[in-house]
C-alpha cells in the first residue's frame, strides 16, 4: 500500500465521520452516463448551490466540471470538494481516474442506495438524471458512500484477466451443453452416456462421424483410425467398440449434410475456448507472481493458483478493511436474517450472498478440498460436525463456515505477510 493510497483511505474515513451537517464540504453528485453526465452541487446541510451541470464524457467536459466546482468553492468559501459517482457499467471509471489524478476526493454511491433513497426524497418512484445527481449528493451528505478504490496497474490487469477467464468459462460451458443437449440428444443419444467417461474420444467422434449411420457403415478398425489413430489402451478400445456397436441400433434422428459442418465448428470452437482459458490462466499466474502475498496464500490448504488469484483480486489491499466482518461482507458471506414479528427469535441467519459470487464459489471448493485432504482441517471440520451429524444439510453448512474462515485466514496472511500455520484455525 503506497503513501497516496494511505492518505486517500484516511481522508475517506475522516469524511464518513465528519460529513453530516458539515459546512466545510462542497458535495458534487454526478449521475454517470455513456455520453453526457449530470452534476449537482450542494452542501451537507442540504443547501443547493448549483442545480444542474451537463458535461460531455471527454476531456473538455471534465475540465468544465472542475472549473465550475472551483468557482462555486471560492464563491461560497468552502474548504473541500468531494465528488460522488454512481457506478454505471464502466462509464464512471475514466471520470473517477481523472479526478483522482487531479488530487480530488472521489467516492462511490451504491446503485441500490440511490434507488431506495429516490423514494424518500420526494415520495415519487420515477427516475430522472437531474434528480439522481441530487440524490447522489444527498446520500454523500449522510455519509452513505463507498471508498473509491484506485488499484495499481498490476491489480487492474489481474482483475481484467479474471473477468475474461470468467466469460470464457461461460462460453466453454455453453458450447459443451449445446453439444450434448442439441447434437447428441438429436442425432446420437447413446453416445451421451460415454461423454463424461472419455470426453476427448467423444469429441473426436462428434467432429468426424456423429451420424450413427456413417459409423455403422464403417468396419471397427476403420472407425478406430478415424476417431483415435494414436496408440490406444485396452479400456479405451473397449469403450470405442461399445459405441461402435450402439451406432447400429441408434434411435437418433436422420441427419442432413450440414450436420458434419455444424459438429466440426462446435467442437473446434470448444477446443479454441479451452486453449484461450489455458493461456489466460498462465498469464494470470505470471501477474500474481508480482504480488508478494501470492506465495503466502498458496500455503493455505485448498488454495491453488485459481483460488489465490481470485482472493488477491477481491481483497487487493488488505489494510482497507478494518475488520474481518467487512471482508466477509465484501464476499457476501456475512450472516443475515429477517427478524420481524413473532418469528424474530426463531429466525435462522443465512449468508447474504450480496457480494462476489465467483469468490464464494472458489472458497467453497477450497474448503471442500481442505476438509478431505489436510489433517488439520479434517480435524477442525469433524469437530464442527460432532453432535450434529444427523441435521439436514449440516455438512454443506459447515463447509460454508469453513470457507468463510479460509477467507479470514487469507486476509490475515496478506496483512502479516506470513505463511499458513494450523494455529490460524483458532482465530475468529
Steps between C-alpha positions, in 0.01 A plus 500: 500500500669821385491836673235646268260213571555536875417872483190440284372233738553723806321789329206276412462374855519855628235603247263228622533628857476875432273543198161509676398863548846629411540835323854423385413280204373578152324183389488432126257219419544361151258276310724316255394413146668388180515834315397774745515525879274701731650675802335658806684732740388530861605490864462246779241729662264450206566831326494500118784705346468402134214281390609357168816476295502278192849425370637276227686177563829640367791712622322828423202388704716387792685832505170685490390306810817596688470868400140511622590322826792734573284805426224388741759409763647852496164678478360320805826476699497120518820327609474158334336336199377145484381343175249215522432260213229242451670211315343438158665205323858621440410852389594653837859374501663757265337785695595351836863447394521852359374657823734291717801592286401864548521447877127509580307279740274255318243265655248252365131472576326165466236473229273317746533787748417752227189306402371476857588856591317630191166412659590677824592833339165595350277194540520417128635197316584649158863523390655825379867572434490845659325369809737204523805726518334682793416159642869401490596823677235439766636154577855635529378767743372215719833317481343218299778460250775253412875530463608547138783256453777607264692174443850461365556404138587141598176465693298644212655253260430215741135596542458547127642155427289340774193656339611373157555150639154505657343591165699231318388244756139590426566457127661162564205384706253629239673316216528181700132507597394572143706210367339259746145637508472588132726284286517181705141510626370521142740294290682253728340483851687181588835682487404741778550241777864459391565875468602551863713183509723593208431850375795517259392187312138616498598835350697323226194288416276810496747685278560232237205258500211602721242344267439145633426372149849606395655318797292190428636496145860485623695196608620517859864552400399778261301665779804484730724658240257790456435589866813370677791442260760524778596218736196380695471333839281195558231687694484760223463234232220331696311828537538588131385152400188539717424835332554345155249227582247749637507692172341208312174517697507870585167680545648828378321714243601502136782746440540738210814610319552800727539287816866423437577869451309608811659234718850587378449872565370443853775256601773724363339799671500313833867410463597854405322637807681249720835598350417865569409415861835324542688800359308743720567285807874506426492877460307537828763293681780715355330815630429345841870425545553878516296512823698391811173385663452235230766265639346520849151416372629191321603356838134478610359148454251497212642818348641455152590759236135556403363560852801709603470725196130560569570585864771750403273654236217541753691616808780687317616721789430315827538817707192661350291269721475582869365162607430148382128582488567747218694235307214251534250766393708569188471132406131476594578248775366716783198361685158661471146408607153652475424554869152646527180425686431173678774312318778746586650280772495183291633649174801309370778718352634411156777650293387816319649410155523875429868498412724327248343169393811384313710543814248312716500206260880485494520512881243222536702279264812576704313410821381174342852398402654605832238313703580167332877527438666702777514334842463824696196606302355148519522517879353852509214406267427179692481689831248738346283207390521311828156469659322644194566224247132423440392859429383555145761680287741538792806394297442770243436760771823414680696518176355845434617602847840351423509698175434819697782412741733438205426851374581649842820297515598618151434863596710459816791344312491780242523759778772327699685357198532163668468139392206290613516333840239265655474752785303725266207258521438632850454865395149647469 
